[in-house]
Amino acid sequence: MPPIHVIIVTYNAMKWAERCFTSLRNSSVPVKCVVIDNGSTDGTQEYIRKNFPEVDFTQSETNLGFGKANNIGIEKAYQAGAEFFYLMNQDAWVYEHSMVEMLKVYNNHPQKEEIGIISPMHLDGSEKQLDIFFERYLARNTPVNRIFSDVFISSLHDDYEVDFVNAAHWLLPKKTIEEIGGFNPYFFHYSEDYEYVQRVIYFHKKILIAAKSHVVHDGKQTFTKTSHINAQRVQREQRYLNPALQFNKKILNRDFIPSLIKQTLKLQWSNASDIYKEYRYMVGRFDEIQNLRAILSHQGSSFLNLTQKV
């Protein structure tokens, strides 16, 4: 079996630690686990070090966010000779044969160089139904892949192509790391996976669901779980950072100025003020976005240092 390195970013993970790391021990495919802790205060560090000494544990002095911490783990795994990188959330666990089924999808694929991400079927914490977000990702692709019809007639294929799956469970071949790179440091927490998938698609790689591999993601089962995030801003930033789309000051102005004028003429001062503040925020990040786009549009190990020992 090829080396699989599991990378987990932890932050107050005690609720899931025992089940998460025990499941990796029980995997029929041996794995090596790399943990980057973002400053837990609930005893996570001590628990992992004591009960799972096989874990390569790194304590970050500050909270690096999801993407940067994962990038450190990816670099460590790459230097250790990983052929596959399995990114897994702390509130998640695998089953004995989860990895085997994902590797089957990879090994049986006729054009392995096209594979960007392989993800298993995500169950929720009850282990009795699909994770609500994962189910939505599948549903929006059914006009193409017809996965639910195949389930209904008991004719499930080994894999299905989708346009997105969240990074709670991602199997990345080494080629993906070398050609797509790591997470964009622009995002601290949330949306890192959306931006990464944009690059996977931009470089003509596929996102595959291994339909016979099951795992668990014990996340909140509500679509309002990230309501504290400025969703409109994040979606706009994702669009601006997408190398497949054009972005310049003319586009930025077009997104804000007409609405600002309209709200001002209607004497909707509060709305106009909010639009202006958002406009000034994006103007302030314009150069950073342009610089990042120059990186994102070129294939390679973006945001990673794969040449030096970590």
C-alpha contacts under 8 A as a table, 3 or more apart, distances in Angstrom:
res1	aa1	res2	aa2	distance
1	M	29	V	7.07
2	P	82	A	7.95
2	P	83	E	6.19
2	P	84	F	7.48
3	P	30	P	7.85
3	P	31	V	6.84
3	P	32	K	7.71
3	P	81	G	7.36
3	P	82	A	5.28
3	P	83	E	5.46
3	P	84	F	6.42
4	I	30	P	7.48
4	I	31	V	5.19
4	I	32	K	6.39
4	I	82	A	5.91
4	I	83	E	6.24
4	I	84	F	4.76
4	I	85	F	5.90
4	I	86	Y	6.81
5	H	31	V	5.75
5	H	32	K	4.75
5	H	33	C	5.61
5	H	34	V	6.97
5	H	77	A	6.04
5	H	82	A	5.91
5	H	83	E	7.95
5	H	84	F	6.31
5	H	85	F	5.12
5	H	86	Y	5.98
6	V	31	V	6.65
6	V	32	K	6.02
6	V	33	C	4.62
6	V	34	V	6.03
6	V	85	F	6.01
6	V	86	Y	4.50
6	V	87	L	5.91
6	V	88	M	6.88
7	I	33	C	5.97
7	I	34	V	4.85
7	I	35	V	5.90
7	I	36	I	7.86
7	I	70	N	6.86
7	I	73	G	5.80
7	I	74	I	6.99
7	I	85	F	7.09
7	I	86	Y	6.00
7	I	87	L	4.98
7	I	88	M	6.21
8	I	33	C	7.60
8	I	34	V	6.36
8	I	35	V	4.92
8	I	36	I	6.49
8	I	70	N	7.21
8	I	73	G	7.73
8	I	87	L	6.30
8	I	88	M	5.40
8	I	89	N	5.94
8	I	90	Q	6.16
9	V	35	V	5.75
9	V	36	I	4.91
9	V	37	D	5.75
9	V	38	N	7.05
9	V	66	F	6.73
9	V	69	A	6.36
9	V	70	N	6.33
9	V	88	M	7.96
9	V	89	N	6.84
9	V	90	Q	6.57
10	T	13	A	5.83
10	T	35	V	6.94
10	T	36	I	6.27
10	T	37	D	4.67
10	T	38	N	6.07
10	T	40	S	7.24
10	T	44	T	7.87
10	T	89	N	7.95
10	T	90	Q	5.80
11	Y	37	D	6.01
11	Y	38	N	5.39
11	Y	39	G	6.22
11	Y	40	S	4.74
11	Y	41	T	7.94
11	Y	44	T	7.67
11	Y	90	Q	7.98
12	N	15	K	7.92
12	N	39	G	7.89
12	N	40	S	4.60
12	N	41	T	6.14
12	N	42	D	5.42
12	N	43	G	7.45
12	N	44	T	5.96
13	A	16	W	5.76
13	A	17	A	5.73
13	A	40	S	7.59
13	A	42	D	7.68
13	A	44	T	5.83
13	A	90	Q	6.19
13	A	91	D	7.25
14	M	17	A	5.04
14	M	18	E	7.55
14	M	42	D	6.75
14	M	43	G	7.04
14	M	44	T	5.38
14	M	47	Y	7.89
15	K	18	E	7.88
15	K	91	D	7.91
16	W	19	R	5.65
16	W	20	C	5.83
16	W	90	Q	6.74
16	W	91	D	5.53
16	W	92	A	7.28
17	A	20	C	5.12
17	A	21	F	6.01
17	A	44	T	7.49
17	A	48	I	7.48
17	A	90	Q	7.16
17	A	91	D	7.88
18	E	21	F	5.70
18	E	22	T	5.87
19	R	22	T	5.25
19	R	23	S	5.98
19	R	93	W	6.58
20	C	23	S	5.46
20	C	24	L	6.80
20	C	90	Q	6.89
20	C	91	D	7.17
20	C	92	A	5.87
20	C	93	W	4.56
20	C	94	V	7.44
21	F	24	L	5.14
21	F	25	R	6.47
21	F	52	F	7.35
21	F	93	W	7.53
22	T	25	R	5.02
22	T	26	N	6.35
23	S	26	N	5.11
23	S	27	S	6.35
23	S	93	W	5.91
23	S	94	V	5.61
23	S	95	Y	6.33
23	S	96	E	7.24
24	L	27	S	5.20
24	L	31	V	6.94
24	L	93	W	7.48
24	L	94	V	6.73
25	R	30	P	7.60
25	R	31	V	7.72
26	N	95	Y	7.70
26	N	96	E	5.80
27	S	30	P	6.13
27	S	31	V	7.44
27	S	94	V	7.56
27	S	95	Y	6.60
27	S	96	E	4.36
27	S	97	H	6.37
27	S	98	S	7.52
27	S	99	M	7.25
28	S	96	E	5.33
28	S	97	H	5.77
28	S	99	M	7.57
28	S	100	V	7.24
29	V	97	H	7.47
29	V	99	M	6.24
29	V	100	V	6.38
32	K	54	E	7.86
32	K	55	V	7.15
33	C	54	E	7.60
33	C	55	V	5.17
33	C	56	D	6.14
34	V	55	V	5.93
34	V	56	D	4.71
34	V	57	F	6.08
34	V	58	T	7.88
34	V	73	G	6.03
34	V	76	K	7.74
34	V	77	A	7.27
35	V	55	V	6.89
35	V	56	D	6.12
35	V	57	F	4.88
35	V	58	T	6.10
35	V	73	G	6.86
36	I	57	F	6.24
36	I	58	T	4.91
36	I	59	Q	6.04
36	I	60	S	6.74
36	I	69	A	6.02
36	I	70	N	7.29
36	I	72	I	7.52
36	I	73	G	6.49
37	D	40	S	6.63
37	D	45	Q	7.28
37	D	57	F	7.65
37	D	58	T	6.27
37	D	59	Q	5.05
37	D	60	S	5.81
37	D	69	A	7.86
38	N	59	Q	6.90
38	N	60	S	5.46
38	N	61	E	7.49
38	N	62	T	6.27
38	N	63	N	4.47
38	N	64	L	6.24
38	N	65	G	7.21
38	N	69	A	7.41
39	G	59	Q	7.13
39	G	60	S	6.37
39	G	61	E	6.79
39	G	62	T	6.21
39	G	63	N	5.84
40	S	43	G	6.85
40	S	44	T	6.15
40	S	45	Q	7.00
41	T	44	T	7.27
43	G	46	E	5.50
43	G	47	Y	6.16
44	T	47	Y	5.18
44	T	48	I	6.20
45	Q	48	I	5.45
45	Q	49	R	6.21
45	Q	59	Q	7.80
46	E	49	R	5.24
46	E	50	K	6.02
47	Y	50	K	5.31
47	Y	51	N	5.90
47	Y	52	F	7.78
48	I	51	N	5.36
48	I	52	F	5.12
48	I	53	P	7.00
48	I	55	V	7.57
49	R	52	F	5.64
49	R	53	P	5.19
49	R	55	V	7.44
49	R	57	F	7.39
50	K	53	P	6.08
52	F	55	V	5.87
53	P	56	D	7.83
60	S	63	N	6.82
60	S	64	L	7.42
64	L	67	G	7.73
64	L	68	K	5.71
64	L	69	A	5.70
64	L	188	F	7.48
65	G	68	K	5.92
65	G	69	A	6.17
65	G	188	F	4.86
65	G	189	H	5.58
66	F	69	A	5.50
66	F	70	N	6.15
66	F	188	F	6.38
66	F	189	H	5.45
66	F	190	Y	7.86
66	F	192	E	7.84
67	G	70	N	5.17
67	G	71	N	6.19
67	G	182	G	7.79
67	G	183	F	5.04
67	G	184	N	6.73
67	G	185	P	6.31
67	G	187	F	7.27
67	G	188	F	6.61
67	G	189	H	7.11
67	G	192	E	6.31
68	K	71	N	5.00
68	K	72	I	6.50
68	K	183	F	6.81
68	K	184	N	7.86
68	K	185	P	6.10
68	K	188	F	7.80
69	A	72	I	5.25
69	A	73	G	6.54
70	N	73	G	5.02
70	N	74	I	6.09
70	N	87	L	7.84
70	N	182	G	7.92
70	N	183	F	7.53
71	N	74	I	4.97
71	N	75	E	6.16
71	N	182	G	5.64
71	N	183	F	6.46
71	N	303	F	7.56
71	N	304	L	6.48
72	I	75	E	5.17
72	I	76	K	6.29
72	I	310	V	7.87
73	G	76	K	5.12
73	G	77	A	6.15
74	I	77	A	5.10
74	I	78	Y	6.03
74	I	85	F	7.11
74	I	182	G	7.63
75	E	78	Y	5.11
75	E	79	Q	6.25
75	E	304	L	6.66
75	E	305	N	6.57
75	E	306	L	5.99
75	E	310	V	6.66
76	K	79	Q	5.30
76	K	80	A	6.27
76	K	309	K	7.55
76	K	310	V	5.68
77	A	80	A	4.98
77	A	81	G	6.48
77	A	82	A	5.47
77	A	85	F	7.41
78	Y	81	G	5.24
78	Y	82	A	5.17
78	Y	83	E	7.82
78	Y	306	L	6.90
79	Q	82	A	7.45
79	Q	306	L	7.04
79	Q	308	Q	7.78
79	Q	309	K	6.24
79	Q	310	V	7.35
82	A	85	F	6.65
82	A	174	K	7.20
83	E	173	P	6.26
83	E	174	K	5.11
84	F	171	L	6.62
84	F	172	L	5.62
84	F	173	P	4.62
84	F	174	K	5.53
85	F	170	W	7.85
85	F	171	L	5.71
85	F	172	L	5.01
85	F	173	P	6.40
85	F	174	K	7.08
86	Y	169	H	6.97
86	Y	170	W	5.48
86	Y	171	L	4.43
86	Y	172	L	6.21
87	L	167	A	6.74
87	L	168	A	6.88
87	L	169	H	5.68
87	L	170	W	5.04
87	L	171	L	6.49
87	L	172	L	7.87
88	M	92	A	6.81
88	M	167	A	7.00
88	M	168	A	5.04
88	M	169	H	4.74
88	M	170	W	6.66
89	N	92	A	5.48
89	N	167	A	7.53
89	N	168	A	4.75
89	N	169	H	6.87
89	N	217	H	7.59
91	D	217	H	6.06
91	D	218	D	5.40
91	D	219	G	6.71
92	A	168	A	7.28
92	A	215	V	7.63
92	A	216	V	5.35
92	A	217	H	4.40
92	A	218	D	5.79
93	W	215	V	6.18
93	W	216	V	5.34
93	W	217	H	6.84
94	V	98	S	6.07
94	V	214	H	7.28
94	V	215	V	4.64
94	V	216	V	6.27
95	Y	98	S	5.25
95	Y	214	H	6.93
95	Y	215	V	6.11
96	E	99	M	7.68
97	H	100	V	5.17
97	H	101	E	6.44
97	H	213	S	7.28
98	S	101	E	5.57
98	S	102	M	6.59
98	S	120	P	7.44
98	S	213	S	4.81
98	S	214	H	5.79
98	S	215	V	6.61
99	M	102	M	5.17
99	M	103	L	6.17
99	M	213	S	7.31
100	V	103	L	5.20
100	V	104	K	6.23
100	V	213	S	7.91
101	E	104	K	5.04
101	E	105	V	6.57
101	E	210	A	6.86
101	E	212	K	6.25
101	E	213	S	5.18
102	M	105	V	5.23
102	M	106	Y	6.55
102	M	118	I	6.84
102	M	119	S	7.35
102	M	120	P	6.81
102	M	171	L	7.80
102	M	210	A	5.62
102	M	213	S	6.25
103	L	106	Y	5.00
103	L	107	N	5.97
104	K	107	N	5.08
104	K	108	N	5.87
105	V	108	N	5.38
105	V	109	H	6.10
105	V	158	D	6.60
105	V	159	D	6.57
105	V	210	A	6.33
106	Y	109	H	5.39
106	Y	112	K	6.60
106	Y	115	I	7.72
106	Y	118	I	7.82
107	N	112	K	7.61
109	H	112	K	5.74
111	Q	114	E	5.75
111	Q	115	I	7.55
112	K	115	I	5.49
113	E	116	G	7.96
113	E	175	K	7.32
113	E	205	K	7.80
114	E	204	H	7.04
114	E	205	K	4.72
114	E	206	K	5.86
115	I	118	I	7.40
115	I	173	P	7.65
115	I	176	T	7.72
115	I	205	K	5.41
115	I	206	K	4.90
115	I	207	I	6.63
115	I	208	L	7.46
116	G	172	L	6.44
116	G	173	P	7.05
116	G	175	K	7.98
116	G	176	T	5.46
116	G	200	V	6.08
116	G	205	K	4.97
116	G	206	K	5.20
116	G	207	I	5.80
117	I	170	W	6.25
117	I	171	L	5.77
117	I	172	L	5.17
117	I	173	P	7.38
117	I	176	T	7.69
117	I	206	K	6.65
117	I	207	I	4.79
117	I	208	L	6.20
118	I	170	W	5.99
118	I	171	L	5.03
118	I	172	L	6.62
118	I	207	I	5.97
118	I	208	L	4.79
118	I	209	I	5.78
118	I	210	A	6.62
119	S	165	V	7.34
119	S	169	H	5.89
119	S	170	W	5.06
119	S	171	L	6.04
119	S	207	I	7.74
119	S	208	L	6.30
119	S	209	I	4.95
119	S	210	A	5.96
120	P	169	H	7.02
120	P	170	W	7.89
120	P	209	I	5.53
120	P	210	A	4.80
120	P	211	A	6.29
120	P	212	K	7.43
120	P	213	S	4.95
120	P	214	H	5.59
120	P	215	V	6.48
121	M	130	L	7.53
121	M	134	F	7.81
121	M	209	I	6.81
121	M	210	A	6.71
121	M	211	A	5.90
121	M	212	K	7.40
121	M	213	S	5.97
121	M	214	H	4.83
121	M	215	V	6.20
122	H	130	L	5.85
122	H	131	D	5.64
122	H	134	F	6.27
122	H	169	H	7.89
122	H	214	H	6.22
122	H	215	V	5.27
122	H	216	V	5.40
122	H	217	H	6.11
123	L	126	S	7.60
123	L	127	E	5.45
123	L	128	K	6.95
123	L	129	Q	5.59
123	L	130	L	4.16
123	L	131	D	4.79
123	L	214	H	7.02
123	L	215	V	5.99
123	L	216	V	4.62
123	L	217	H	6.05
123	L	218	D	7.90
124	D	127	E	5.53
124	D	128	K	7.22
124	D	129	Q	6.13
124	D	130	L	5.56
124	D	131	D	4.25
124	D	132	I	7.41
124	D	216	V	5.64
124	D	217	H	5.28
124	D	218	D	5.23
124	D	219	G	6.90
124	D	221	Q	7.70
125	G	131	D	7.94
125	G	216	V	6.25
125	G	217	H	6.13
125	G	218	D	4.08
125	G	219	G	7.06
126	S	129	Q	7.02
126	S	218	D	7.86
127	E	130	L	7.77
127	E	216	V	6.64
130	L	134	F	6.79
130	L	135	E	6.00
131	D	134	F	5.22
131	D	135	E	6.10
131	D	217	H	6.88
131	D	219	G	7.85
131	D	221	Q	7.01
132	I	135	E	5.15
132	I	136	R	6.40
132	I	221	Q	5.83
132	I	222	T	7.41
133	F	136	R	5.08
133	F	137	Y	6.40
133	F	221	Q	7.65
133	F	223	F	7.64
134	F	137	Y	5.08
134	F	138	L	6.35
134	F	165	V	6.81
134	F	166	N	7.53
135	E	138	L	5.13
135	E	139	A	6.08
136	R	139	A	4.96
136	R	140	R	6.35
137	Y	140	R	5.65
137	Y	141	N	6.90
137	Y	162	V	7.61
137	Y	163	D	7.96
137	Y	164	F	6.46
137	Y	165	V	6.37
138	L	141	N	5.43
138	L	142	T	6.51
138	L	147	I	7.75
138	L	162	V	6.96
139	A	142	T	5.29
140	R	143	P	7.39
141	N	144	V	5.69
141	N	145	N	6.21
141	N	146	R	7.62
141	N	162	V	5.94
141	N	163	D	7.23
142	T	145	N	5.00
142	T	146	R	4.45
142	T	147	I	6.16
142	T	148	F	7.17
143	P	146	R	6.04
145	N	160	Y	6.25
145	N	161	E	6.77
145	N	162	V	7.79
146	R	149	S	5.39
146	R	150	D	6.42
147	I	150	D	5.07
147	I	151	V	6.27
147	I	156	L	7.19
147	I	160	Y	7.23
148	F	151	V	4.99
148	F	152	F	6.15
149	S	152	F	4.97
149	S	153	I	6.34
150	D	153	I	5.31
150	D	154	S	5.92
150	D	155	S	4.85
150	D	156	L	5.06
150	D	157	H	7.56
151	V	154	S	4.96
151	V	155	S	6.08
151	V	156	L	5.50
152	F	155	S	7.69
156	L	211	A	7.35
157	H	160	Y	7.24
157	H	211	A	6.91
158	D	210	A	5.97
158	D	211	A	5.52
158	D	212	K	6.23
159	D	208	L	6.15
159	D	209	I	5.25
159	D	210	A	4.64
159	D	211	A	5.36
159	D	212	K	7.88
160	Y	208	L	5.48
160	Y	209	I	5.11
160	Y	210	A	6.93
160	Y	211	A	7.10
161	E	206	K	6.84
161	E	207	I	5.71
161	E	208	L	4.56
161	E	209	I	6.25
162	V	165	V	7.44
162	V	206	K	7.87
162	V	207	I	5.73
162	V	208	L	6.19
162	V	209	I	7.14
163	D	197	V	7.99
163	D	207	I	6.47
164	F	194	Y	7.50
164	F	197	V	6.63
164	F	207	I	6.90
165	V	207	I	7.77
166	N	169	H	7.28
166	N	170	W	7.89
166	N	193	D	6.12
166	N	194	Y	7.51
167	A	170	W	5.49
167	A	193	D	5.82
168	A	217	H	6.77
172	L	175	K	7.96
172	L	176	T	6.03
172	L	177	I	7.08
173	P	176	T	5.45
173	P	177	I	6.99
174	K	177	I	5.25
174	K	178	E	6.37
175	K	178	E	5.03
175	K	179	E	5.91
176	T	179	E	5.20
176	T	180	I	5.38
176	T	181	G	6.91
177	I	180	I	5.54
177	I	181	G	4.65
177	I	182	G	6.66
177	I	301	S	6.11
178	E	181	G	5.71
178	E	300	G	5.65
178	E	301	S	4.75
179	E	299	Q	5.27
179	E	300	G	4.24
179	E	301	S	5.59
180	I	199	R	6.69
180	I	200	V	6.60
180	I	203	F	7.85
180	I	299	Q	6.03
180	I	300	G	5.58
180	I	301	S	5.70
180	I	302	S	6.54
181	G	300	G	6.03
181	G	301	S	3.64
181	G	302	S	4.33
181	G	303	F	6.28
181	G	304	L	6.23
182	G	196	Y	7.84
182	G	301	S	6.73
182	G	302	S	5.92
182	G	303	F	5.45
182	G	304	L	5.83
183	F	192	E	6.19
183	F	193	D	7.59
183	F	196	Y	6.33
183	F	303	F	6.73
184	N	187	F	6.48
184	N	192	E	6.56
184	N	195	E	7.42
184	N	196	Y	7.34
184	N	303	F	6.62
185	P	188	F	6.62
185	P	303	F	7.58
187	F	190	Y	6.85
187	F	191	S	6.68
187	F	192	E	5.85
188	F	192	E	7.72
189	H	192	E	6.88
190	Y	193	D	7.54
191	S	194	Y	5.05
191	S	195	E	6.28
191	S	234	V	7.23
191	S	238	Q	7.71
192	E	195	E	5.35
192	E	196	Y	6.19
193	D	196	Y	4.94
193	D	197	V	6.10
194	Y	197	V	5.22
194	Y	198	Q	6.40
194	Y	238	Q	7.45
195	E	198	Q	5.11
195	E	199	R	6.78
195	E	238	Q	5.97
195	E	241	L	7.48
195	E	242	N	7.25
196	Y	199	R	5.29
196	Y	200	V	6.42
197	V	200	V	4.84
197	V	201	I	6.18
198	Q	201	I	5.33
198	Q	202	Y	6.02
198	Q	242	N	6.20
198	Q	243	P	7.94
199	R	202	Y	4.79
199	R	203	F	6.16
199	R	242	N	7.38
199	R	243	P	7.44
199	R	296	L	7.10
200	V	203	F	5.47
200	V	204	H	6.51
200	V	205	K	5.36
200	V	206	K	7.14
200	V	207	I	7.97
201	I	204	H	4.96
201	I	205	K	5.48
201	I	206	K	6.78
202	Y	205	K	7.60
202	Y	243	P	7.12
202	Y	244	A	6.15
203	F	299	Q	7.45
210	A	213	S	5.54
211	A	214	H	7.57
220	K	225	K	6.66
221	Q	225	K	7.85
222	T	225	K	5.71
223	F	226	T	7.48
224	T	227	S	5.08
226	T	229	I	5.61
227	S	230	N	7.53
227	S	231	A	7.65
229	I	234	V	7.87
230	N	233	R	5.44
230	N	234	V	6.25
231	A	234	V	5.10
231	A	235	Q	6.07
232	Q	235	Q	5.22
232	Q	236	R	6.16
233	R	236	R	5.08
233	R	237	E	6.14
233	R	278	E	7.96
234	V	237	E	5.05
234	V	238	Q	6.13
235	Q	238	Q	5.08
235	Q	239	R	6.25
236	R	239	R	5.08
236	R	240	Y	6.20
237	E	240	Y	5.02
237	E	241	L	6.11
238	Q	241	L	5.16
238	Q	242	N	6.18
239	R	242	N	5.17
239	R	245	L	7.26
240	Y	243	P	8.00
240	Y	245	L	7.38
240	Y	246	Q	7.64
240	Y	247	F	5.88
240	Y	289	I	7.25
241	L	289	I	6.40
241	L	292	L	7.33
241	L	293	R	5.86
241	L	296	L	7.98
242	N	245	L	5.62
242	N	293	R	7.40
243	P	246	Q	7.20
243	P	293	R	6.11
243	P	296	L	6.41
243	P	297	S	5.42
247	F	250	K	7.99
247	F	251	I	6.01
247	F	252	L	7.39
248	N	251	I	5.39
248	N	252	L	6.36
249	K	252	L	4.88
249	K	253	N	6.03
249	K	286	F	7.96
250	K	253	N	5.20
250	K	254	R	6.11
251	I	254	R	5.00
251	I	255	D	6.29
252	L	255	D	5.30
252	L	256	F	6.81
252	L	282	M	7.94
252	L	283	V	7.91
253	N	256	F	5.39
253	N	257	I	5.51
254	R	257	I	5.83
254	R	258	P	6.65
255	D	258	P	7.33
255	D	259	S	7.71
256	F	259	S	5.57
256	F	260	L	6.07
256	F	275	I	6.82
256	F	276	Y	7.74
256	F	279	Y	6.25
257	I	260	L	4.96
257	I	261	I	6.12
258	P	261	I	5.21
258	P	262	K	6.11
259	S	262	K	5.02
259	S	263	Q	6.11
259	S	272	A	7.84
259	S	275	I	7.52
260	L	263	Q	5.38
260	L	264	T	6.15
260	L	272	A	5.34
260	L	275	I	6.07
260	L	276	Y	6.72
261	I	264	T	5.09
261	I	265	L	6.12
261	I	272	A	7.78
262	K	265	L	5.24
262	K	266	K	6.28
263	Q	266	K	5.08
263	Q	267	L	6.23
263	Q	268	Q	5.10
263	Q	269	W	7.00
263	Q	271	N	6.36
263	Q	272	A	5.24
264	T	267	L	4.95
264	T	268	Q	5.80
264	T	269	W	6.23
264	T	272	A	5.76
265	L	268	Q	7.57
268	Q	271	N	5.54
268	Q	272	A	6.11
269	W	272	A	4.98
269	W	273	S	5.95
270	S	273	S	5.08
270	S	274	D	6.28
271	N	274	D	5.15
271	N	275	I	6.25
272	A	275	I	5.18
272	A	276	Y	6.12
273	S	276	Y	5.08
273	S	277	K	6.15
274	D	277	K	5.17
274	D	278	E	6.23
275	I	278	E	5.14
275	I	279	Y	6.03
276	Y	279	Y	4.92
276	Y	280	R	6.13
277	K	280	R	5.16
277	K	281	Y	6.17
278	E	281	Y	4.98
278	E	282	M	6.30
279	Y	282	M	5.24
279	Y	283	V	6.12
280	R	283	V	4.99
280	R	284	G	6.12
281	Y	284	G	5.18
281	Y	285	R	6.61
282	M	285	R	5.08
282	M	286	F	6.02
283	V	286	F	5.06
284	G	287	D	7.51
285	R	288	E	5.28
285	R	289	I	6.18
286	F	289	I	5.24
286	F	290	Q	6.22
287	D	290	Q	5.05
287	D	291	N	6.13
288	E	291	N	5.15
288	E	292	L	6.19
289	I	292	L	5.08
289	I	293	R	6.08
290	Q	293	R	5.08
290	Q	294	A	6.48
291	N	294	A	5.30
291	N	295	I	6.82
292	L	295	I	5.10
292	L	296	L	6.12
293	R	296	L	4.90
293	R	297	S	6.00
294	A	297	S	5.59
294	A	298	H	7.10
295	I	298	H	5.76
295	I	302	S	6.83
296	L	299	Q	7.36
296	L	302	S	7.16
299	Q	302	S	7.76
301	S	304	L	5.68
301	S	305	N	7.61
301	S	306	L	7.58
305	N	308	Q	6.59
306	L	309	K	7.83
